[in-house]
Amino acid sequence: MTMPQAPAAPATYQPTPITITSIDVPFTRLVGFFFKAALAAIPAVIAVALVLKVIGGLLFWGVGAWRYGYMGGPFGWL
């Protein structure tokens, strides 16, 4: 008794090109979306600013310690 064979898959797949001509979004919903996006961006900007401030502070603290001879710092022995 033999098992039936599955049909062979096509050798290549050709995607069907589509063109979107219109998106129907009411103005008030669009304004609401942008308002929410602006509110969500505030904490993100604060978080990115804090991370950059910490990284910059660490870098410039090290450069200042090396340049001006801050003793006891990571570059105090130079």
Steps between C-alpha positions, in 0.01 A plus 500: 500500500654834397436840650375775270764758413451864592489738205832663423543860610555754223867566432477878534258731672393812317353767729195684379567875480244721674447874508318673785309793362309624804481461877179629654577627853274755668673826591418478871649150528813619323532798736450266795771267374752782460410640843563159659825464308616842621417410860680167467809672360551717811618221735703346218686826441563537874636144523730547200624832640581341836689213338701739283570724801634206701717377212629850427564565868702183534703575189574861587566417865770260384648754257491772766662271754780421258547861386485676836645225718205407720654264752310194606307467178535227242773701322672637812799275446589648158 
